[in-house]
Every structure is written in C-alpha cells, then in structure tokens.
C-alpha cells in the first residue's frame, strides 16, 4: 500500500492538543508551516513565505532533480551511495558533487516550475557554488514534501523517504542533527535538517565519517556573508546569522508535514540554537504526533559524553552539543563522578540517545533531580 493511500484510509485520529501560540524564543527569527495531510489544511503558519538560506534542506531538491525522469535503480552504485549519505547524514561532499555535475543553480531553476515553488531562488550570482545559500521558505518546503509523498513516482518516494527515516544522529561533519522534529516527537518521523554558521556541532561521528564541509555547504558567516546578501537580488535570504532548520513528516501515514526555519543572534552556540528550536517545535500543533515521555532539563559543560551504562568505564555513545537541553527519562545510582567542586553518583538516562550521562552536568541544584523517576 502506498504512503498516500495509507494516509487517506486511516481512521481519524484525535488531534494533538492545541498550543496557545507558537513559542518563538527571544531573538529568534522563524518561518513555520505545519500541514495536516489528512484534512488538507495548515495547522500552523508563521512567516511561512519568508525566505531563509536553506543550508542542507536544499539537498531535497538536489536529490529530486537527480531522480527526475529516472528510477533510483538507474543510478550508479557510486551515485546511490552519495544520495544515501546526503539524505541520511547530510553529507556535503555528495551535495557538492551533484551540484557541480548537474548545473549548479540550474538545478533550482528546473525545480521551481516543476514543483510550483514561489519563494525559492538559486544562490547569489557572486557565490554560485554555495548550494546552501539557496533561498527556501516554510510553505515551499511543504510543497516539496507534498510532491514527494503524493505525486512522485512510488520508487522515488520510497527511496527518498526511506533515507530520511534513517537519519543518523551524527552528520558527516560532526553535528548532532536530531534536533527539532527528531527530538520533539516519537517515531515514525522522517527528517531533513539544515544548519549553518556554527563553530561546533558537539557530536561524535562514526569513525571515518567526520569531514569538514566544503565551500559549497554555504556555511560562510560574518561580513563576507553580509556582502553576498547585498548582491542577492531575488534571493533575499539572510546569510549572516546562524541558521538552524528542521523539516520532515511526522505520524502514522506521514500525517503531518512540518517545516521550521530559524535564524539566531550572531555568536549563538549550537546547543542554545538546538534548544530554542526544540522548544519552538514542541509548541507546534502537529496532528498525528506522539510526544516522548520525560523531563526536559538543561545541561552545562562541553564534551559531555553519553555512555551505555552509568559508569565512565562503559563505552561512549556520543557527546552532547555544549549547553543543550536534553530529555531525561529516569535516573539511577552508578559510579561516583568527581568534577571539582562537584561529586555525584547519580546518572540520568536519556531515552532519545539510549544512554546515560552523569547528573553533574544537568542544570539541577540537587544530585538527584527532583521529580524524575528512578530507573
């Protein structure tokens, strides 16, 4: 059964509780759209036509252009591996290869009329190789997913959505990409995220995968980026402030399409932006979404490790972005850890990571966090 028919045939679900309003944190500029495929209506729209530099979200268009009028099986083994890495782990080298081989900005020029996009524009002429400078809006992103889910050939839909459902926590450039949708909702979900302008993503990538982003990633910031913006013309996206975006589908039968684009004050740490986007996403009315149980708690410190057990002798799973807010499911006693002047033998279990961190790095005044159950 196709995704589309499954969504149509599914019995009505109880709507998610309506938030009082979308929580856009202070200092953040946001563009948001949430579309309920079951009712054919938007449940959220905030600056949904606003242009944002796409960062890695444009990889959806790069992949769709590559697969236009062809089947995934027609791709060479090398190109298929590149697409897999680009969609699952946001691989920049793969995107740059396709961008260079398939005409650069012409990719965007082709996809705009194909999908009926209204706010999408190729990168500024001064920086044609910066695919991440493509302008996108939240409402155009909804159109991209609607095409992919409802109009694309089944083989293309299943291939691309299958990759997005296998999003890896660590991207190939060492950024933790399970923010926004991936943190706010339980599976099933499928995501394509974007980030630009941050100095560190605080994620331990699998061996051999961490790689510095090439110029085409569009991660330039500061005065040079501002100069590019002045020459952008129709592409009026802000290229200066750090950007963090979450896009994808949520719920059984891919019920809701969610697109949230955000820009943050210059100098914002990745963990702070990650936390702010998470709070914004959790405030959205997303029909069909299931929200994870637990308590959201802030952290401090950098290089904080998640481990398979409540001891420093256990294998590390990954590291946290510095200062990020995490979902704590429960806590238990384990090895006593000393980080002068602190000493603590309580460990928190983070269900979204499947591992433990010492409570020392939780922003709580007590060794045992009040209100969090014992594992």
Secondary structure, 3 states (H helix, E strand, C coil): CCHHHHHHHCCCCCCCCCCCCCCCCCCCEEEEEEEECCCCEEEEEECCCCCEECHHHHHHHHHHHHCCCCCHHHCCHHHHHHHHHHHHCCCHHHHHHHHHHCCCCHHHHHHHHHHCCCCCECCCHHHCCCHHHCEECHHHHHHHHHHHHHCCCHHHHHHHHHHHHCCCCECCCCEECCCCHHHHCCCCEEEEEEEECCCCCECCCCCCCCCCCCHHHCCCCCHHHHHHHHCCCCCCCCCCCEEEEEEEEECHHHCEEEEEEEEECCCCCHHHHHHHHHHHHHCCCCCCCCCCCCEEECECCCCCEEECCCCCCCCEEEECCCCCCEEECEEEEEEEEEECCEEEEEEEEECCCCEEEEHHHECCCCCCCCCCCEC
